[in-house]
Amino acid sequence: MSSPHWDECLLGTGPTAGAPDSGELRRTVGGISEKLLAAQVRELERDGLVSRSVRAGFSLRVEYALTEQ
């Protein structure tokens, strides 16, 4: 179940220089646990509002971006 407050906070971060990862989202929003952040981002992705990409490298980096919707 989505929390309108957190959805608004996450979507309100808007596009930044580059796609933010979960750590950057968490610092930007503030006051959200990793578990809640993951659940909210998954729901936004399922609703088609956020896209998720995984970048391989020294460590995996998961980035999020707003979709056109």
N, CA and C of each residue as an Amber inpcrd file, in Angstrom:
protein
   207
   0.8390000  -1.1770000   0.0000000   0.0000000   0.0000000   0.0000000
   0.8790000   1.2340000   0.0000000   0.6300000   2.0980000  -0.9210000
   1.4470000   3.2800000  -1.1020000   1.0990000   4.3690000  -0.0940000
   2.1180000   5.0930000   0.3200000   1.9150000   6.2310000   1.2010000
   2.0080000   7.4980000   0.3560000   0.9270000   8.2460000   0.2240000
   0.9520000   9.4510000  -0.5980000   2.0520000  10.4270000  -0.1780000
   2.3330000  10.5000000   1.1090000   3.3810000  11.4130000   1.5810000
   4.7270000  11.0430000   0.9730000   5.1040000   9.7640000   1.0560000
   6.4120000   9.3500000   0.5480000   6.4460000   9.3840000  -0.9670000
   5.3400000   9.0310000  -1.6300000   5.3010000   9.1240000  -3.0890000
   5.5650000  10.5550000  -3.5190000   4.9050000  11.4820000  -2.8610000
   5.0740000  12.9010000  -3.1880000   6.5130000  13.3470000  -2.9470000
   7.0920000  12.9140000  -1.8470000   8.4790000  13.2630000  -1.5430000
   9.4340000  12.6940000  -2.5860000   9.2320000  11.4300000  -2.9580000
  10.1230000  10.7950000  -3.9260000   9.9570000  11.3960000  -5.3160000
   8.7300000  11.5970000  -5.7340000   8.4960000  12.1710000  -7.0590000
   8.8840000  13.6430000  -7.0940000   8.7870000  14.3100000  -5.9510000
   9.1400000  15.7230000  -5.8630000  10.6290000  15.9860000  -5.9470000
  11.4500000  14.9320000  -5.8370000  12.8910000  15.1280000  -5.9600000
  13.2340000  15.4880000  -7.3880000  12.3790000  15.0910000  -8.3290000
  12.5360000  15.4710000  -9.7220000  13.8320000  14.9860000 -10.3250000
  14.0420000  15.3290000 -11.6070000  15.2640000  14.9000000 -12.2610000
  16.4670000  15.6560000 -11.6980000  17.5340000  14.9380000 -11.4910000
  18.7720000  15.5510000 -11.0230000  19.8340000  15.3210000 -12.0750000
  21.0120000  15.8140000 -11.8240000  22.1190000  15.5530000 -12.7380000
  22.4600000  14.0800000 -12.6230000  22.0530000  13.3050000 -13.5810000
  22.2380000  11.8600000 -13.5080000  21.0900000  11.2370000 -12.7490000
  20.9730000   9.9570000 -12.8640000  19.8870000   9.2610000 -12.1760000
  20.3230000   8.9530000 -10.7480000  19.4910000   9.2870000  -9.7650000
  19.8800000   9.0200000  -8.3780000  19.7850000   7.5400000  -8.0330000
  20.6420000   7.1120000  -7.1330000  20.5380000   5.7500000  -6.6250000
  19.7450000   5.8040000  -5.3210000  19.5190000   4.6440000  -4.7030000
  18.6760000   4.6180000  -3.5080000  19.2860000   5.4200000  -2.3600000
  20.6110000   5.3930000  -2.2290000  21.2580000   6.1660000  -1.1680000
  21.0540000   7.6590000  -1.3500000  21.1630000   8.1090000  -2.5820000
  20.9530000   9.5270000  -2.8760000  19.4930000   9.9230000  -2.6390000
  18.5710000   9.0550000  -3.0440000  17.1480000   9.3230000  -2.7880000
  16.8920000   9.4230000  -1.2940000  17.4830000   8.5120000  -0.5540000
  17.2750000   8.4800000   0.9000000  17.8100000   9.7440000   1.5610000
  18.9760000  10.2100000   1.1170000  19.5350000  11.4540000   1.6720000
  18.6800000  12.6620000   1.2870000  18.1750000  12.6670000   0.0640000
  17.3630000  13.7900000  -0.4160000  16.0420000  13.8750000   0.3290000
  15.3780000  12.7360000   0.4890000  14.0660000  12.7050000   1.1410000
  14.2220000  12.8610000   2.6480000  15.1250000  12.1200000   3.2270000
  15.3480000  12.1840000   4.6750000  14.2060000  11.5760000   5.4650000
  14.5430000  10.9120000   6.5650000  13.5320000  10.3670000   7.4610000
  12.8100000   9.1340000   6.9630000  13.3550000   8.4480000   5.9600000
  12.7100000   7.2450000   5.4310000  13.6680000   6.0670000   5.6070000
  13.1430000   4.9380000   6.0330000  13.9850000   3.7570000   6.2160000
  14.2840000   3.1230000   4.8520000  15.3360000   2.3150000   4.8090000
  15.6850000   1.6310000   3.5610000  14.5550000   0.7110000   3.1100000
  13.9380000   0.0260000   4.0670000  12.8510000  -0.9030000   3.7520000
  11.6580000  -0.1650000   3.1400000  11.2670000   0.9470000   3.7380000
  10.1400000   1.7210000   3.2210000  10.4810000   2.3400000   1.8700000
  11.7030000   2.8420000   1.7290000  12.1280000   3.4260000   0.4570000
  12.0440000   2.3770000  -0.6520000  12.5580000   1.1750000  -0.3940000
  12.5230000   0.1070000  -1.3970000  11.0820000  -0.2330000  -1.7860000
  10.2110000  -0.3240000  -0.7980000   8.8040000  -0.6510000  -1.0720000
   8.1360000   0.4490000  -1.8980000   8.3890000   1.6960000  -1.5540000
   7.7610000   2.8090000  -2.2740000   8.2690000   2.9050000  -3.7070000
   9.5900000   2.7310000  -3.8850000  10.1490000   2.8070000  -5.2330000
   9.6450000   1.6500000  -6.0900000   9.5350000   0.4490000  -5.5030000
   8.9830000  -0.6920000  -6.2400000   7.5560000  -0.4130000  -6.6950000
   6.7690000   0.1890000  -5.8200000   5.3860000   0.5000000  -6.1750000
   5.3160000   1.5680000  -7.2700000   6.1580000   2.5860000  -7.1700000
   6.1900000   3.6200000  -8.2130000   6.6370000   3.0240000  -9.5490000
   7.5730000   2.0740000  -9.4880000   8.0240000   1.3940000 -10.7010000
   6.8870000   0.5620000 -11.2880000   6.1760000  -0.1640000 -10.4420000
   5.0410000  -0.9820000 -10.8910000   3.9550000  -0.1140000 -11.5200000
   3.7590000   1.1050000 -10.9900000   2.7500000   2.0180000 -11.5220000
   3.2240000   2.7460000 -12.7820000   4.4830000   2.5150000 -13.1750000
   5.0040000   3.1190000 -14.3950000   5.4910000   4.5480000 -14.2280000
   5.6680000   5.0090000 -12.9990000   6.1030000   6.3820000 -12.7570000
   7.6160000   6.5070000 -12.6390000   8.2840000   5.4060000 -12.3310000
   9.7310000   5.3950000 -12.1360000  10.3150000   4.2300000 -12.9060000
  11.4550000   4.4580000 -13.5500000  12.1640000   3.3500000 -14.1970000
  13.4180000   3.0430000 -13.3860000  13.8360000   1.8070000 -13.4350000
  14.9760000   1.3310000 -12.6510000  16.0000000   0.7370000 -13.6000000
  17.2720000   1.0970000 -13.4240000  18.3290000   0.4920000 -14.2330000
  19.4640000   0.0530000 -13.3160000  20.0780000  -1.0570000 -13.6790000
  21.1800000  -1.6060000 -12.8990000  22.4550000  -1.4290000 -13.7030000
  23.4430000  -0.8150000 -13.0880000  24.7290000  -0.5800000 -13.7450000
  25.7750000  -1.4810000 -13.0850000  26.4490000  -2.2410000 -13.9190000
  27.5110000  -3.1190000 -13.4150000  28.7990000  -2.3120000 -13.3030000
  29.6320000  -2.7050000 -12.4270000  30.9150000  -2.0490000 -12.2270000
  31.5840000  -2.6710000 -11.0280000  32.4080000  -1.8990000 -10.3560000
  33.0660000  -2.3890000  -9.1540000  32.0240000  -2.9350000  -8.1880000
  30.9450000  -2.2080000  -8.0390000  29.7930000  -2.6960000  -7.2910000
  28.5520000  -2.3560000  -8.1010000  27.5330000  -3.1570000  -7.9520000
  26.2950000  -2.8700000  -8.6880000  25.7180000  -1.5490000  -8.2190000
  25.2090000  -0.7800000  -9.1420000  24.5720000   0.4880000  -8.8120000
  23.1920000   0.4790000  -9.4510000  22.1790000   0.6610000  -8.6270000
  20.7980000   0.7110000  -9.1110000  20.3920000   2.1750000  -9.1480000
  19.9690000   2.6420000 -10.3240000  19.5810000   4.0330000 -10.5010000
  18.1010000   4.1230000 -10.8630000  17.5000000   5.2270000 -10.4860000
  16.0740000   5.4420000 -10.7370000  15.8760000   6.7430000 -11.5110000
  14.8690000   6.7540000 -12.3750000  14.5500000   7.9540000 -13.1430000
  13.0330000   8.0380000 -13.2900000  12.5310000   9.2580000 -13.3580000
  11.1080000   9.4530000 -13.6020000  10.8060000   9.1110000 -15.0480000
   9.6590000   8.5120000 -15.2870000   9.2460000   8.2000000 -16.6560000
   8.4930000   9.3930000 -17.2240000   8.0710000   9.2810000 -18.4490000
   7.3510000  10.3740000 -19.1260000   5.9450000  10.5650000 -18.5950000
   5.4110000   9.5790000 -17.8580000   4.0160000   9.6700000 -17.3980000
   3.8220000  10.7930000 -16.4790000
